[in-house]
Amino acid sequence: MANVTKRGNSYRIRVSCGYDVNGKQVFQARTWKADPGMTERQIKKELDRQIVLFEEECKHGRVTSTIKFQTFADQWLEEHVKVTLRKSTYDLEKKFTYRIYPALGHLRLDKITSRDVQKFINDLLANGRNRLNGKPLSRKTVIHHLSFISNVFNYAIKMDMISENPCTKVSVPKGEKKEKPIYTLEEIQHIFKLLEKEAARYRAFIVLAVYGGYRRGELLGLEWKDIDWENSVISIRRTSNYNVTNGTYTDTTKTKKSQRSTKFPPIVMDMLRELKADQAKEQEQLGDQWTETDRLFVTWNGLPIHPNTHYKWFRSFCDKNKVRFCDLHSLRHFHASLLIFSGVDPAAVSADLGHSAISTTTGIYVHMFQEAQARTSDIIANALDFSKAADKAEEKKAS
């Protein structure tokens, strides 16, 4: 039963919502203000309606006057993200709290407005800095922060705690889109030539990244049993990742479609045989010190290798040989560019890269597909240019 207190032309509606864990009765309150010019009868009728609506909201848990955004966001991380999503996703989401909690964490969940969220997003774009290098945050990073906040509100709606998501009215202004740095074919050929002098463990990693278009975690998760030597096929079945809490750990692939099989040419398979032979020698030399993990890429004693090891090595390799450094993920982009400019259709490119949807592929490589389409159009236009064909025929006849 609601308790109503009149205060001038406003009314305070107070409803009991049961008891907390300590046995203390919990109340929720809302103030309703009558519009100017309303008659006593109109006020009573509307007040009765407001009481019923408020009691119904309290009954279904949609009133959250005491819970702060940070408290509920932590619940979302533990109850939903940690339970239903990949460990790496949970680790990534936790990182966003570093900026979000100081700005919004102290506010009540039901009091956060679209304006509050928009101000936070605008501040990230203007003043946000990368904690490692101090550079401005990318638009993509800002969007990730907004997604975190929006997902928390969506979870609150699902739990019948609120009825609206303030993030639906928030926008991230478009900035200048930077082109991804990608190696040219000539640069990759030069890198492959230089790799001939390097150890098989590093050479195999770079070559597989180019030939397979694999993500770093997918490469590090490869095990010898994933290789079908007879048919020259390699299957992606897991990833290897790292965080401070757990160290190096094995996880599922990014999506179900990331689990895929690829056929490789003899040059790649021969290189992998060399890597396996080298690893067998190391295992024999170390004896009991060697830990068998079946991984292709391991530390000196057979344990899964840290994800940054090959990144640091490749950067040093590029500096040593005065080669442009475009990071390891650019090798995946190079792989995609070869497929696209060779005329492979978007669906096949998407399957090869292990994307969850074709739209992901076309979205990431939109400019490449457009350029490839333009090249195709030029080829057709030149082939159908009858005037040029006629001129060539005349020249041939005259000669």
GIGILIN-V370368 format. One record per helix or strand. SS is the DSSP state (A for helix, B for strand). FROM is the first residue (numbers start at 0). LEN is the number of residues. Records with the same first field share a line. If there is no record, write none. Layout:
SS = FROM-LEN ; FROM-LEN
This chain:
B = 2-5 ; 9-10 ; 24-9 ; 67-1 ; 107-1 ; 128-1 ; 135-1 ; 222-1 ; 226-2 ; 232-3 ; 238-5 ; 246-5 ; 260-3 ; 294-1 ; 297-1 ; 303-1
A = 39-20 ; 68-16 ; 86-19 ; 108-3 ; 113-14 ; 138-20 ; 165-4 ; 184-11 ; 199-13 ; 215-5 ; 223-3 ; 255-3 ; 265-24 ; 308-12 ; 328-13 ; 345-8 ; 357-7 ; 365-18 ; 385-13
